[in-house]
Amino acid sequence: MKINKIFIGGLAMLSMTACNDYLDVKPATNVADVESVFNAESEISKALNGVYAKIQTDATFGSNLYTTFQLNSDVDFYANANETAQGNQPRRFDVRADANNVESLWNNLYSGVETANEFIYNLKNSPLYKEETTIESIETEVGLVNKTVPLVTNLTQMMGEAKVMRAMFYHELLSYWGDIPFTLHATFETNNLLPPMTKRQEVSDSLIADLQHAAEYMKSDKDATLGAPERISQEAAYAMIARLALQAGGYSLNHAEGDATNYAMTRPSNYKDYYQIARTYTKRIIDAGGHSLNLSYPQVFIDECNYVINTGDDPIFEIPFAQGSTSSWGYAQGPASSVDANVETNYANSAWGATSGNAQVSYFYRHQFDEDDMRRDYVCGMWGYGAQGQPNIRILGSSVYSIYNNKWSKLWSSIQLGKSTTSATGINFAYIRYADVLLMFAEAENELNGPTSEAQNALKQVRRRAYYGSNDPGKVDVFMAQAASSKENFLKAVLDERKFEFAGENMRWKDLVRNNLYSEKLFYTFMTYLAVAEDMGGSTSYMDMVENYEGIKYSELYTSSYFYTYVENYNKGGINNVCNAYFPNNSLPMLFVVNPYGPGSQPAQAPQAYFDENGLNLKAISLQSITGLASSSSSIAWNNSGNSNSPDWSNDGTPRGQIYYSLFGYIRGDEQTGGLRVVSNGAAIPLNVNIDNPQSTVNSLPAVRYLLPIPEEAIARSSGAYKNYYGY
């Protein structure tokens, strides 16, 4: 049962003054109120809720960071057909310093920092707060040994929670802006409205050291009094240290000193020190034995959608959203579902309210999974719902360039939120998962020591869950032996596992940046879309190149005809449990798609006979029986998505705008010349692709300008102390 106890009113208890413009923050004035709050533990706990409230907002972790600012990659993908710069589209690397959404993210992240800083300052200066040590007897090989250990109290635990949340805000600022204004002090401490611009390595060092100290005064999530995973535990703090360390030790976009145009991907000379930190702290979590991957992969997210809290499994820290007030999780994700709240008729999907389904994955993502990987059919959604409750196929049409990410959805919940609802679902998001800890450990261990047995075991745990129920030893054991043949192969295996594990969790582009692979993956993502689009329009010279890269015969997979029929819900009456893993809703009508992953032919039998012949507990139904509309078809038959609905991505042989411009700020087509352009140091230059030696093209690619510009208003308020680089 979900025990969400985060009260927005906690902000008022603390007289917090962090506002939406960080550089215009005014000092706290009601000192008496602050002193009274921090003289009682119960009031301090309420004030901490004010910090939690900052990670719950849609402006940060409740929506924006996982929609508008989830940058395009070979996993997460948002199509855009605009052939000119828009200046406010970060997903396609197309932003300006005057973009409102960029300024909003900057302000809200820094508002969160200021809120945490105020809480930390006031708690540290509370007469109740102490950091003390105690003596414990520890069993060792030579007997009992007395050891001095930190004394964990409720107040030191709360201090640690606030510091982890501050690190969460700074982690995102580092990810999107690189070098940033940085302070660990509340504004009223210093009366300084202009934190100094600080190198990212110095920021990371400070945050890591801060958490290393704070974590030792925090409770383990095995402590039943803590309320994990909806509260931040010692394990969550350890994982945050590892995440910061991998980010600091990895590659990032850096400009030449004082040069506003030139930039390149570099990493610090002591990068292995950071990988050692990541290894140390992830291993502490693993060795503690408090977490496992016992739940199936789908069940982790189905439980989140049903407000079920699981301790000791995959979730280490779930952001605790409140139903009816916070969280767009399950609204932006999952199948799009149109609901007209002004229509009296209640269709099958009405009770859940509308969903947008806009947080999607690449059209080709589903083809990159192994067919026995259970994540594929759960995550990759192929239909949504119209306003009369009818399922509408997604994997077709000239306007379809991505598919639904079905990891979360309001429709998966047994609690129907109501016909007039949209977002504010209250569905939690597991910001830190044990699967991430295992894969961070595997990556760090491999970098330091190669693919050791420890690294292999960590990767194997994640992969074994993905192939739960498979009896094929090749999927895990044989695969692992091949992956461990070299350090390079093992890193690829780890990153591939992360690719399939974390869709929609704003990790893929960060993983690629850290390993200096972002330009390569964006290049091949663009070229795959282009090759298939050109092939649809007649011919292409790029197909062999992209097929060889992924080892996937895309030319044999795309089809202009998908055959499907409407069926009653697979899970109606609780039968056929296998299907529950792939479509958790147990009442909505569904589609049965004959050939979801490639060309196929319409079965000779009628739908009912086809299903009976295969022993499936499915019942084909008519569109009229779903909508109740006399104008809908009453026949029960196979539907063919061909003809005008075919996935035609070209117009008279020219790829459509969604193909050419979805990665506009890095690589794009030119409809006038038919050529390609890539953005280098802020300028779009011609790109000549060597199809005979594509690696030479990859090696010559410029860095991706994924970093955002500092907002104009922040620069103006700093009187020029803050400056934009990277060609902005």
Helices and strands as residue ranges (DSSP letters): H 10-13, G 22-24, H 31-37, H 41-56, G 64-66, E 88-89, G 90-92, E 94-95, H 100-124, E 133-140, E 143-150, H 154-177, E 180-181, H 187-190, E 197-198, H 200-215, H 234-249, E 252-255, E 263-266, H 271-288, H 297-305, E 315-319, G 350-352, E 360-362, G 365-368, H 374-379, E 380-381, E 383-385, E 391-393, E 402-405, G 410-412, E 429-433, H 434-449, H 453-466, G 473-475, H 477-483, H 487-501, H 508-514, H 518-537, H 543-550, H 554-557, E 563-567, G 572-574, H 577-580, E 590-593, H 607-613, H 623-627, E 639-640, G 643-645, E 650-651, E 654-655, H 657-661, E 667-669, E 676-680, E 683-687, H 694-700, H 712-717
